[in-house]
């Protein structure tokens, strides 16, 4: 009778571990999605900063070339 109780406890523990592993897998997937989203945001913001910098450089260059020094 004791062996059946022990087997029952082992089965319950195994089921609990399976659930915990499944939850951890879902958390890791969520973290992976967050990291991907952060990469996209950094790329877009970096591109916008580079574009804005290029625009400012073009404006400064155009202003300097149209207004020669005296």
Secondary structure by P-SEA (a helix, b strand, c coil): caaaaaaaaaaaaaaaaaaaaaaaaaaaaaaaaaaaaaaaaaaaaaaaaaaaaaaaaaaaaaaaaacccc
